[in-house]
Amino acid sequence: MRTSHKLATAAFGAAFLLPMGMSSAFAADGDVNANLAPVALNGVTGSGTAMVKVQGTTITVTMAASGLLADSPHAAHIHFGAEARHECPVAADDTSGDGTLNTTEGGPAYGPIIVSLTKTGDTSPTSALAVDRFDTAPGGNLSYERGSITVSPEEAQAIADGKSAIVIHGVDHNDNGKYDGDVKSELDPALPTEATDPALCGVLTAAPAGSMATGAGGAASTGTNSGILIAGTGLLLAAAGTGAFAARRTRAKA
């Protein structure tokens, strides 16, 4: 999982390099929101909202959800991949044909994990399955807030640009009120697939929650990135014009 994350980050960084190594000159800032909706096929009826404030390479995450399996740990993450569709999975992503979606099958839609939304300690992809540090959704309700989470410049930009998704995991396929079953998780064979299958998903966009924020199966907006590129192009053109004017003055004096 970490290898996939590194490759995705490298690919993203290479795609957005500006001339003369200026890619890091633009700090990511802004608020993005998501409406969390049930992941296709997994039988969840819950919902939720999330907001991420991006300030440079630091993010603050606020999230609330209901309708989850009560009193059970729910791993939650921010996902992003340069090659992903930047959306939540749809029924067609069920490549195994078993009528449910696991985390890996959702990968082409939302990409690998970049942030583990743990309550304490490490927030890197290494903590993706740190079950003891995720919210347990008392009564089926999850409430989460954590600041001072550090991400890379590329990840911060991807979040600000609406290219990441929040996914809450943990479903109850057989409706018996606990994680169990004979099918094991593809992420950790010590866990049942119910513990790691995606339950709710939402793409983080710059739109206010409840308006244009995109839920399950929705594509992300890329308007912020376009604005940055336009602004960067304007600065470069202005610099070029200043240089040409200075050159003309030098020739005139000569």
C-alpha positions as CSV (number, residue, x, y, z in Angstrom):
1,M,0.0,0.0,0.0
2,R,2.8,2.4,0.8
3,T,4.6,1.7,-2.5
4,S,1.4,2.5,-4.4
5,H,1.0,5.7,-2.4
6,K,4.6,6.8,-3.2
7,L,4.2,6.1,-6.9
8,A,0.9,8.0,-7.0
9,T,2.5,11.0,-5.2
10,A,5.4,11.0,-7.6
11,A,3.2,10.9,-10.6
12,F,1.0,13.7,-9.3
13,G,4.1,15.9,-8.5
14,A,5.6,15.3,-12.0
15,A,2.3,16.2,-13.7
16,F,2.0,19.6,-12.1
17,L,5.6,21.0,-12.2
18,L,5.7,24.6,-13.3
19,P,8.6,26.1,-15.3
20,M,11.8,26.8,-13.4
21,G,10.9,24.5,-10.5
22,M,8.2,26.8,-9.3
23,S,5.7,24.0,-8.3
24,S,6.2,24.5,-4.5
25,A,5.8,28.3,-4.7
26,F,2.0,28.1,-4.5
27,A,0.8,27.0,-1.0
28,A,-2.5,25.1,-0.9
29,D,-5.2,26.9,1.1
30,G,-8.9,26.6,1.3
31,D,-11.9,24.7,2.7
32,V,-13.3,21.6,1.0
33,N,-16.5,19.7,1.9
34,A,-18.0,16.3,1.2
35,N,-21.5,14.8,1.6
36,L,-20.9,11.2,2.7
37,A,-23.2,8.7,1.0
38,P,-23.6,4.9,1.1
39,V,-21.1,3.0,-1.0
40,A,-22.9,1.1,-3.8
41,L,-23.8,-2.5,-3.1
42,N,-22.8,-2.6,0.6
43,G,-26.2,-2.2,2.2
44,V,-25.4,0.8,4.4
45,T,-28.2,3.4,5.0
46,G,-26.1,6.0,6.8
47,S,-25.0,9.4,5.8
48,G,-22.6,12.1,6.9
49,T,-20.7,15.3,6.1
50,A,-17.0,16.2,6.3
51,M,-14.9,19.3,6.0
52,V,-11.2,19.7,5.6
53,K,-9.4,23.0,6.0
54,V,-6.1,23.2,4.1
55,Q,-3.4,25.6,5.3
56,G,-0.1,25.0,3.5
57,T,0.8,21.4,4.3
58,T,-1.4,21.2,7.4
59,I,-5.0,20.1,7.4
60,T,-7.8,20.1,9.9
61,V,-10.6,17.5,9.5
62,T,-14.1,17.7,10.9
63,M,-16.5,14.8,10.2
64,A,-19.9,13.5,11.4
65,A,-21.8,10.4,10.3
66,S,-24.8,8.4,11.4
67,G,-26.3,5.0,10.5
68,L,-23.1,3.1,11.0
69,L,-22.6,-0.3,12.7
70,A,-23.0,0.8,16.4
71,D,-20.2,0.5,18.9
72,S,-17.7,-1.0,16.4
73,P,-14.5,0.6,15.2
74,H,-14.8,2.3,11.8
75,A,-11.5,3.0,10.0
76,A,-11.7,6.3,8.0
77,H,-9.2,7.8,5.6
78,I,-8.6,10.4,3.0
79,H,-7.9,8.7,-0.3
80,F,-6.1,10.2,-3.4
81,G,-4.3,8.7,-6.4
82,A,-3.1,10.5,-9.5
83,E,-4.5,7.6,-11.6
84,A,-7.8,7.4,-9.8
85,R,-11.1,8.7,-11.1
86,H,-11.4,11.1,-8.1
87,E,-14.8,9.8,-7.2
88,C,-16.6,7.2,-5.1
89,P,-17.0,3.6,-6.4
90,V,-20.1,2.4,-8.3
91,A,-21.6,-1.0,-8.7
92,A,-19.6,-1.6,-11.9
93,D,-16.4,-1.6,-9.7
94,D,-17.4,-5.0,-8.3
95,T,-14.9,-6.9,-10.3
96,S,-15.3,-10.1,-8.3
97,G,-19.0,-10.2,-9.0
98,D,-19.9,-11.2,-5.5
99,G,-22.4,-8.4,-5.1
100,T,-20.4,-6.2,-2.7
101,L,-17.5,-3.8,-2.9
102,N,-14.3,-4.2,-0.9
103,T,-11.7,-1.5,-0.4
104,T,-9.4,-2.7,-3.2
105,E,-12.3,-2.8,-5.7
106,G,-13.0,0.8,-4.8
107,G,-9.3,1.8,-5.4
108,P,-9.7,2.8,-9.1
109,A,-12.4,5.3,-8.0
110,Y,-10.8,6.9,-5.0
111,G,-7.1,5.9,-5.0
112,P,-4.8,4.8,-2.1
113,I,-4.9,6.1,1.4
114,I,-2.9,9.3,2.1
115,V,-4.3,10.1,5.6
116,S,-5.6,7.8,8.3
117,L,-8.2,9.6,10.3
118,T,-7.1,8.2,13.7
119,K,-8.1,9.9,16.9
120,T,-4.6,9.8,18.3
121,G,-1.1,9.1,17.2
122,D,0.1,8.5,13.6
123,T,-2.1,9.6,10.7
124,S,0.0,8.1,7.8
125,P,-1.1,5.2,5.6
126,T,0.8,3.0,8.0
127,S,-2.1,3.4,10.5
128,A,-4.7,2.3,7.9
129,L,-5.8,-0.6,10.1
130,A,-5.0,0.8,13.5
131,V,-8.4,-0.4,14.8
132,D,-7.8,0.7,18.4
133,R,-7.3,4.3,17.3
134,F,-10.4,4.9,15.2
135,D,-13.9,6.1,16.3
136,T,-16.2,3.3,17.4
137,A,-19.5,5.1,16.4
138,P,-21.4,4.9,19.7
139,G,-25.1,4.2,18.9
140,G,-24.1,4.2,15.2
141,N,-23.0,7.9,15.2
142,L,-19.5,9.0,14.5
143,S,-18.1,12.4,15.4
144,Y,-14.5,13.3,14.6
145,E,-12.3,16.4,14.7
146,R,-8.5,16.6,14.5
147,G,-6.1,19.3,13.4
148,S,-2.4,19.7,12.8
149,I,-2.3,16.8,10.4
150,T,0.7,17.1,8.1
151,V,0.6,16.1,4.5
152,S,2.9,16.5,1.5
153,P,2.6,19.6,-0.7
154,E,1.3,17.4,-3.5
155,E,-1.3,15.9,-1.2
156,A,-2.4,19.2,0.2
157,Q,-2.9,20.5,-3.4
158,A,-4.9,17.4,-4.4
159,I,-7.2,17.9,-1.4
160,A,-7.6,21.6,-2.1
161,D,-8.3,20.9,-5.8
162,G,-11.1,18.5,-5.1
163,K,-9.3,15.3,-6.1
164,S,-9.5,13.4,-2.8
165,A,-12.3,11.4,-1.1
166,I,-13.1,10.5,2.5
167,V,-14.1,6.9,3.0
168,I,-15.5,5.4,6.2
169,H,-15.1,1.7,6.5
170,G,-17.0,-1.1,8.3
171,V,-20.3,-2.7,7.2
172,D,-22.6,-5.4,8.4
173,H,-23.5,-7.5,5.4
174,N,-25.4,-10.2,7.4
175,D,-27.2,-7.7,9.7
176,N,-26.2,-9.5,12.9
177,G,-24.8,-6.4,14.7
178,K,-21.1,-7.3,14.5
179,Y,-18.1,-7.8,12.2
180,D,-17.9,-11.5,11.3
181,G,-18.4,-13.9,8.5
182,D,-16.3,-16.4,6.6
183,V,-15.0,-14.0,4.0
184,K,-11.7,-12.4,5.1
185,S,-10.5,-8.9,4.4
186,E,-8.2,-8.6,1.4
187,L,-6.3,-6.1,3.5
188,D,-5.7,-8.3,6.5
189,P,-6.8,-12.0,6.6
190,A,-7.0,-11.7,10.4
191,L,-10.1,-9.5,9.9
192,P,-13.5,-10.2,8.3
193,T,-14.2,-8.3,5.1
194,E,-17.0,-6.6,7.0
195,A,-14.5,-4.7,9.1
196,T,-12.7,-3.1,6.1
197,D,-15.3,-2.9,3.3
198,P,-16.2,0.8,2.5
199,A,-19.4,2.0,4.1
200,L,-19.7,5.8,3.3
201,C,-17.8,7.9,0.8
202,G,-17.7,11.4,-0.4
203,V,-15.5,13.5,-2.7
204,L,-14.1,16.6,-1.1
205,T,-14.9,19.7,-3.2
206,A,-14.8,23.4,-2.8
207,A,-18.5,23.7,-2.9
208,P,-20.4,24.1,0.4
209,A,-21.7,20.9,2.0
210,G,-25.2,20.2,0.8
211,S,-24.8,22.0,-2.5
212,M,-22.3,20.9,-5.1
213,A,-20.3,18.6,-2.8
214,T,-20.3,15.2,-4.5
215,G,-21.2,11.9,-2.8
216,A,-21.0,8.3,-3.9
217,G,-20.1,7.9,-7.6
218,G,-19.6,11.6,-8.2
219,A,-16.7,13.2,-10.0
220,A,-14.6,15.9,-8.4
221,S,-14.2,19.5,-9.4
222,T,-10.8,20.7,-10.7
223,G,-11.6,24.5,-10.7
224,T,-9.1,25.4,-8.0
225,N,-6.2,23.9,-9.9
226,S,-7.2,25.7,-13.1
227,G,-7.2,29.0,-11.2
228,I,-3.7,28.4,-9.8
229,L,-2.3,27.5,-13.3
230,I,-3.9,30.6,-14.8
231,A,-2.5,32.8,-12.0
232,G,0.9,31.1,-12.5
233,T,0.8,31.7,-16.2
234,G,-0.1,35.4,-15.7
235,L,2.9,35.9,-13.4
236,L,5.2,34.2,-15.9
237,L,3.9,36.3,-18.8
238,A,4.3,39.5,-16.7
239,A,7.8,38.6,-15.9
240,A,8.5,37.9,-19.6
241,G,7.1,41.3,-20.5
242,T,9.2,43.1,-17.9
243,G,12.3,41.3,-19.2
244,A,11.6,42.3,-22.8
245,F,11.0,46.0,-21.8
246,A,14.3,46.1,-20.0
247,A,16.1,44.6,-23.0
248,R,14.6,47.3,-25.3
249,R,15.8,50.1,-22.9
250,T,19.3,48.6,-22.8
251,R,19.5,48.5,-26.6
252,A,18.2,52.1,-26.9
253,K,20.9,53.4,-24.5
254,A,23.5,51.6,-26.5
